[in-house]
């Protein structure tokens, strides 16, 4: 393992969960000095069931809301939790 790999930490976090995001930020505060890069690599398609997507007007509100929560509110949660670091 080279020096760069020793400084790489991967944290599993459900960005749709404020509790998960806060737990990740708390872990980081306890174990690291500062944030150099925050990579938000979460995102979903409105249809993750492996079939052709339905027309937009046929999606139910809950599916659309879940998609929005993960793709838009998730990165905002992360930035808000990690910004002070």
C-alpha positions, 0 to 999 in steps of 0.5 A: 500500500503506497502513502496515498492509499493510507490516506483514503477513507471510504464511508458508506452513507445513505444521503437520504438519511440525515442521521447517516450523514451526521454519523459520517460527519461525526466519524470524520470529525473524530478521525481526521484533521480536515476535509480536502475533497468531499465527493458526493457520488450518490444518485438514482434514476427514477426507475432502478428496476432494470426495465425501460423507464415509464413516461414521466407522467406515469411515475407516482409521486413517491418515486419522484420524491425519493429520486429528488431527495437522493439526487438534490437534498442528499448532496445538500445534507452532505455539504451542510454537515461537512462544510464546517470541517 
